[in-house]
């Protein structure tokens, strides 16, 4: 009896470890590279929400780049932008990948600021007519609560090693020399953004400077200005990527894995989604959306 129990116990442990190893290999893209079949795959890489980190996206991009069966990558962007550093890191990795894979950027509802910065690294950019894009610019903003603290009898005390160490302190006014220093930083990064757009879109620097004032554009407007190549949806972008990569017939599309939420996450996400919809309906005056047919 004990032998039977041990047999089933060790069998269950072995099966569990085997499943774990296969899962890890699958996440790393190893199984897909080892699987038989032609090199006719188009991989879809999603970039959604505010861009705050680059590592997960870069890891997936490298995995697709090292996969011999992936001939093209469609970078699906639905992001208003985010941190300068993460956007530049992703953009740089896309440039490295261009040498071995066809890269097509597909814009969703919004691909602006850092989202557009990333798209500039692709061979082709596909946008919907109503996609919000552009916003070529850089911004720093912070709140000043000095007067509020004074009203409640609080005062900030700072001990620093240099005169600029507390340059964005919310407890005091920004000095003129500090404003000048920050403006120089902003102008430098803005220039980097302009250069990336000019190089990626084969435009002159003057052409980009003329529209690099932070303005947003529709996909249709961006097409006229040379900021995107054509209008279309994700499926159109996949088709273009396949054609550019020389894939004959219908390509095999590798879509990103969907994370399965826990029961608690499901209820929380559902509640937040309903709350967000309610707030937008009740309190938002201006909305960018298509009207519902009557």
C-alpha positions in Angstrom: 0.0 0.0 0.0 2.8 2.4 0.9 4.6 1.6 -2.4 1.4 2.5 -4.3 1.1 5.8 -2.4 4.7 6.7 -3.0 4.4 5.8 -6.7 1.4 8.2 -7.1 3.1 10.8 -5.0 6.4 10.8 -7.0 4.4 10.6 -10.2 2.4 13.7 -9.3 5.6 15.6 -8.4 7.2 14.5 -11.7 4.2 15.6 -13.7 4.0 18.9 -11.9 7.7 19.7 -12.5 7.4 18.7 -16.2 4.4 21.0 -16.6 6.3 23.8 -14.9 9.3 23.3 -17.2 7.1 23.2 -20.3 5.3 26.4 -19.2 8.6 28.2 -18.6 9.9 27.1 -22.0 6.7 28.2 -23.7 6.9 31.6 -22.1 10.5 32.0 -23.3 9.4 31.0 -26.8 11.7 27.9 -26.9 8.9 25.5 -27.7 7.7 27.6 -30.6 11.3 27.8 -32.0 11.7 24.0 -31.8 8.2 23.2 -33.2 8.2 22.0 -36.8 6.7 24.1 -39.5 7.5 26.8 -42.0 8.9 30.2 -41.1 5.7 32.1 -41.9 4.7 33.6 -38.6 3.8 37.2 -37.8 4.0 38.0 -34.1 1.9 40.6 -32.5 3.5 42.6 -29.6 1.1 44.7 -27.5 2.0 48.0 -25.9 -0.9 49.3 -23.9 -1.6 52.0 -21.3 0.9 54.4 -19.8 4.5 53.4 -20.6 6.3 53.1 -17.2 8.6 50.2 -17.8 10.4 48.6 -20.8 11.7 45.3 -19.6 8.7 43.0 -20.3 8.2 44.5 -23.8 11.9 44.3 -24.7 12.1 40.6 -23.4 9.2 39.7 -25.7 10.7 41.6 -28.6 14.0 39.8 -28.2 12.2 36.4 -28.0 10.5 37.1 -31.3 13.7 38.4 -32.9 15.5 35.2 -32.0 12.7 33.0 -33.3 13.6 31.9 -36.8 10.0 31.1 -37.6 8.9 34.6 -37.0 9.4 36.7 -40.1 7.6 39.9 -39.1 6.5 41.6 -35.9 3.4 43.9 -35.6 3.8 46.3 -32.7 0.2 47.1 -31.6 0.3 50.4 -29.7 -2.6 51.7 -27.7 -0.9 54.2 -25.4 -0.9 57.9 -24.6 2.8 57.8 -23.9 4.6 57.8 -20.5 8.2 57.9 -19.3 10.9 59.1 -21.6 13.5 56.4 -20.7 11.2 53.4 -21.2 9.9 54.7 -24.6 13.5 55.3 -25.8 14.6 51.9 -24.7 11.8 50.2 -26.6 12.4 52.4 -29.6 16.1 51.4 -29.6 15.3 47.7 -29.3 13.0 48.0 -32.3 15.8 49.6 -34.3 18.0 46.7 -33.5 15.3 44.2 -34.6 14.7 46.0 -37.9 17.8 44.4 -39.4 16.4 40.8 -39.1 12.6 41.2 -39.0 10.0 43.4 -40.7 8.5 45.7 -38.1 5.0 47.3 -38.6 3.5 49.5 -36.0 -0.3 49.3 -35.7 -2.0 52.2 -33.8 -5.2 51.6 -31.8 -7.3 54.3 -30.3 -4.3 56.4 -29.2 -0.6 56.2 -30.0 0.7 59.6 -28.9 3.8 61.1 -27.4 5.9 58.2 -26.2 3.6 55.8 -28.0 4.4 57.6 -31.3 8.1 57.7 -30.4 8.1 53.9 -30.3 6.2 53.7 -33.6 8.8 55.7 -35.4 11.2 52.8 -35.2 9.0 50.6 -37.4 9.4 50.1 -41.1 5.7 51.0 -41.6 3.1 52.7 -39.5 -0.6 51.9 -39.9 -3.2 54.0 -38.1 -7.0 54.2 -37.9 -8.5 57.4 -39.4 -9.5 58.5 -35.9 -6.5 57.3 -34.0 -5.2 60.1 -31.7 -1.4 60.4 -32.4 1.3 63.0 -32.6 1.9 64.9 -29.4 5.5 65.3 -30.2 6.8 67.0 -27.1 8.0 66.7 -23.6 6.6 67.9 -20.3 7.5 68.2 -16.6 4.8 69.2 -14.2 4.4 69.2 -10.4 2.2 70.7 -7.8 3.1 73.5 -5.4 1.5 73.2 -1.9 3.5 75.9 -0.1 0.4 78.1 0.6 -1.7 75.1 1.7 1.0 74.0 4.2 1.1 77.6 5.5 -2.6 77.7 6.1 -2.4 74.6 8.4 0.7 75.8 10.1 3.3 73.4 8.5 6.6 74.4 7.1 9.1 72.3 5.2 12.7 72.1 6.3 15.3 70.9 3.8 19.0 70.1 4.3 20.7 69.5 0.9 24.1 68.9 -0.6 23.7 71.2 -3.6 21.4 74.1 -4.6 19.5 72.1 -7.2 19.0 68.9 -5.1 15.4 69.9 -4.2 14.6 71.5 -7.6 11.1 70.1 -7.9 10.2 70.4 -4.2 6.4 71.0 -3.9 6.9 73.1 -0.7 8.5 76.2 -2.3 8.4 78.3 -5.5 10.6 77.4 -8.4 13.4 79.8 -8.8 14.2 81.4 -12.2 17.6 79.6 -12.5 15.9 76.3 -11.8 13.2 76.9 -14.4 16.0 77.6 -16.9 17.8 74.4 -16.0 14.6 72.4 -16.4 13.8 74.0 -19.7 17.3 73.0 -21.0 16.6 69.4 -20.0 13.2 69.5 -21.7 14.6 71.1 -24.9 17.3 68.4 -25.1 14.9 65.5 -24.8 12.5 67.3 -27.2 15.4 67.5 -29.7 16.0 63.8 -29.3 12.3 63.1 -30.0 12.4 65.3 -33.2 15.5 63.5 -34.4 13.9 60.1 -33.9 10.8 61.2 -35.9 12.9 62.7 -38.7 15.1 59.7 -39.0 12.3 57.1 -38.7 9.9 58.9 -41.1 12.5 60.1 -43.6 11.4 63.7 -43.1 13.6 66.8 -42.8 14.1 68.1 -39.3 12.4 71.4 -40.2 9.3 69.4 -41.3 9.1 67.8 -37.9 9.9 70.9 -35.9 6.9 72.6 -37.6 4.5 70.2 -35.9 6.5 69.2 -32.8 4.7 71.6 -30.5 2.7 69.0 -28.6 -0.3 69.1 -30.9 -2.4 65.9 -31.2 -3.4 64.7 -34.7 -5.9 62.2 -36.1 -4.6 59.3 -38.0 -5.9 60.9 -41.2 -4.1 64.2 -40.4 -0.9 62.2 -39.6 -1.1 60.5 -43.0 -1.1 63.8 -44.8 1.9 65.0 -42.8 3.9 61.8 -43.5 3.8 60.6 -39.9 2.1 57.4 -40.8 2.2 55.3 -44.0 -1.4 54.1 -44.5 -4.8 53.9 -42.8 -6.1 50.6 -41.5 -6.7 48.3 -38.6 -4.7 45.6 -36.9 -5.6 43.0 -39.5 -4.4 45.3 -42.3 -1.1 45.8 -40.4 -0.7 42.0 -40.2 -1.3 41.7 -43.9 1.2 44.4 -44.7 3.8 42.8 -42.4 3.3 39.5 -44.1 3.7 41.0 -47.6 6.8 42.9 -46.6 8.3 39.8 -45.1 7.6 37.8 -48.3 5.2 35.4 -46.7 3.0 33.8 -49.4 -0.6 32.9 -48.4 -2.2 33.5 -45.1 0.4 33.9 -42.3 0.3 32.2 -38.9 -0.3 34.9 -36.3 1.2 34.7 -32.8 -1.0 36.8 -30.6 0.2 37.7 -27.0 -0.9 35.4 -24.2 -3.8 36.7 -22.3 -3.2 36.6 -18.5 -5.9 34.7 -16.7 -7.1 36.8 -13.8 -7.8 35.3 -10.4 -11.4 35.4 -9.1 -10.6 38.4 -6.9 -9.0 40.3 -9.8 -12.0 39.5 -12.0 -14.4 41.1 -9.5 -12.2 44.1 -8.8 -11.6 44.8 -12.6 -15.4 44.4 -13.2 -16.2 46.8 -10.4 -13.6 49.4 -11.5 -14.8 49.1 -15.1 -18.4 49.8 -14.1 -17.3 52.7 -11.9 -15.1 54.2 -14.7 -18.0 54.0 -17.2 -20.4 55.6 -14.7 -18.0 58.5 -13.9 -17.5 59.2 -17.6 -21.2 59.1 -18.3 -22.1 61.4 -15.4 -19.2 63.9 -15.1 -17.2 64.1 -18.3 -18.3 66.8 -20.6 -15.9 66.3 -23.6 -15.4 62.8 -24.9 -13.5 61.5 -27.9 -15.7 58.7 -29.1 -17.9 57.6 -31.9 -21.7 58.3 -31.3 -23.9 55.3 -30.8 -26.5 54.8 -33.6 -30.0 55.5 -32.6 
